[in-house]
Amino acid sequence: NKQVILKDYVSGFPKESDMNIVDSTITLKLPQDSNELLLKNLYLSCDPYMRILMTKDTTGGLGAHTPGSPLIGYGVSKVLESGHQDYKKGDLVWGITKWEEYSLIPAAGMFKIEHTDVPLSYYTGILGMPGMTAYAGFFELGCPKKGENVFVSAASGAVGQLVGQFAKLAGCYVVGSAGTKEKVDLLKNKFGYDEAFNYKEEHDLNAALKRYFPEGIDIYFENVGSKTLDAVLLNMRVHGRIPVCGMISQYNLTQPEGVTNLAHLIYKRIHMQGFVVVDYYHLYTKFLEFVSPLIREGKVVYVEDIAEGLENGPAALIGLYNGRNVGKQVVVVAHE
Ligand code: NDP
């Protein structure tokens, strides 16, 4: 059973050498009525929060990886044996699994995959956790109205590419920022963003936002934090909303950076709210009913960045923090 093991807690920017690929010969056996599933992992999802779980004494309540054990993370898997009455051999599931070829996982918390007329890897992205994140964050917290101005950071990624498309479907004007020319082109030509810019080429983010939003921003979908948030706060409109989805620029820092313009929350009566997607999983069926027809009709598209082989998982995961991924980063462990 090949595994990706976290060697020790990580401080600072993660490195491939923080993880080991090992091959163990342990036989996984499922006890009867254990309510567990013996899974063959097919696709693993690289998600920015996985770095937070590599830190000792994570206080965020998100759980933690255990040094010496495989990484934990979202994936798509096939049931080889079931100790739970709702699942049988051959079922496909998505949910939290481990970075290894075969896993024993509690059935509770797994989602059964019913629709297989899409790439199965979509359940690590558009039809899985990142899709739900974009949906809950944008619609439930962003409360968009037709004609409003929306700004999205990390706009071409797993979550951001969907927020932009949902914003267009909601009749909004939407601008995205990303870190390369290739990503900026994707935003404009593939995901339908009205405008996009490379934040690494803007010396003055405040001026850039003023250029794209002369009348201000109604909704800022926050994925990166720090300087971007500071510049956004200066450009929000009265009664604007900021769903705080993530702050990837902070996850590798030992000393988090400060934000200086928070007083604008008061002046502009802004509603800024952090959220964690798991609190919205009760909306999953509703989300599938919303997004599945859009995928079938080609009204929403999804770009994935596929790494082949569990052994390439560590590099793929680390790539999230330097922007190597273009779209949703997936690791293929096995094709069905
Ligand atoms: P992405 O697919 O967008 O990958 C991460 C991207 O972040 C990189 O490609 C890079 O793009 C950008 N990035 C990396 N470092 C920095 C930096 N220092 N400053 C600015 N941008 C940076 O990831 P996801 O779509 O999966 O996640 C996006 C955000 O959403 C993350 O903050 C994540 O933690 C959060 N999230 C939160 C959830 C929740 O429940 N609240 C659930 C899922 C995700 P670029 O080239 O453009 O810089």
Residues whose N, C-alpha, C, O or C-beta is under 5 A from the ligand:
A	BS01	NDP	C46 D47 P48 Y49 T133 A154 G157 A158 V159 G160 S177 A178 G179 T180 N223 V224 V244 C245 G246 M247 I248 S249 F275 V276 V277 L320 Y321 N322 G323 R324 N325 G327 K328
